[in-house]
Amino acid sequence: MNRPPDIRIAQLYRYPVKGLSPERVPSAELETSGYFPGDRLYAIENGPSGFNEVAPRHLPKIVYLMLMRNEALARLDTRFDDASRTLTIAHADRSPVSCDLGSREGRDALAAFLKAFLPHELRGEPRVLEAPPGYRFTDSRTGFVSFINLASVRAIEDFVGSAVDPLRFRGNVFLDGLEPWAELGLVGRIIAAPGGARLKISARTQRCAATNVDPQTGIRDLAIPRALGERLGHTDCGIYAEVIAGGTLREGDALALDG
């Protein structure tokens, strides 16, 4: 009899503003049919996109500032405070800036900062968008919670002959205990956490050129999708999941596979 894998949560991350810094969290309270908490709450529109806050619909990520095309964003160190809804931005060449994203004035201040920071990468006036209830600025319509298998990241290091920071993949839940690429075969399976959360794996994650950008330096120094295509015949690394029962995820949790 095959022994089931010992899957554990190594790290948890959220990305409050699309394209800006990851934030590590020790735990996350998931709601049924909800998104990863505090994740992709805001996005910066790169010129008019037609996004409608009253009747939101998923738009391609190219309408927003994002790492795939705007790698300089990785040079900003940002932190979001939930209670005050304040985003603090630090950069080596600038004084720290704080923006209250709960107010129009604060969102305008962030837009002005980015207009000055990326003057040649804008297609029009930048505008900070806030996700209405039940919506997030994820890359995928099914991107409620994203999982990354750290063993697959280590396999990519062998492909490219270089260290690969797992944060290049901007996942929410980083897993230890699976064989490389085993996550790709989990579509349709259910992952259960000891805190009651149950998530159904909905899709494999196709990787884009954002993974070529070093999240620490903002330098585009690797060709990960190309390496995946050459070695595996596809560009998938990671999986998306839907929350079918709310509960808690904690770093260090052992996860079980059902179904």
DAQUI-V63369 format. One record per backbone hydrogen bond with DSSP energy under -1.0 kcal/mol. CO is the residue of the C=O (numbers start at 1). NH is the residue of the N-H. Records with the same first field share a line. If there is no record, write none. Layout:
CO: NH ; NH
This chain:
5: 7
7: 255
8: 176
9: 252
11: 174
12: 25
14: 23
15: 40
16: 41 ; 42
17: 20
23: 14
26: 251
28: 249
30: 247
31: 34
36: 39
40: 137
41: 131
42: 18
43: 129
44: 65
45: 47 ; 127
60: 63
61: 64
63: 46
66: 69 ; 70
70: 73
71: 74
72: 75
73: 76
77: 90
79: 88
81: 85
85: 101
86: 81
87: 99
88: 79
89: 97
90: 77
91: 94
97: 89
99: 87 ; 101
100: 103
103: 107
104: 108
105: 109
106: 110
107: 111
108: 112
109: 113
110: 114
111: 115
112: 116
113: 117
114: 118
118: 121
127: 45
129: 43
132: 135
136: 138
140: 143
142: 144
144: 36
145: 241
146: 172 ; 173
147: 239
148: 175
149: 153
150: 154
151: 155
152: 156
153: 157
154: 158
155: 159
156: 160
157: 161 ; 162
165: 168
166: 169
167: 170
172: 13
173: 148
174: 10 ; 11
175: 150
176: 8
179: 182
181: 184
182: 185
183: 186
186: 189
189: 201
190: 258
191: 199
192: 256
193: 196
195: 248
197: 193
198: 244 ; 245
199: 191
200: 242
201: 188
203: 240
205: 237
208: 211
209: 212
210: 213
212: 221 ; 222
214: 218
219: 214 ; 221
223: 227
224: 228
225: 229
226: 230
227: 231
228: 232
229: 233
235: 207
238: 205
239: 147
240: 202 ; 203
241: 145
242: 200
243: 33
245: 198
247: 30
249: 28
250: 253
253: 9
256: 192
258: 190
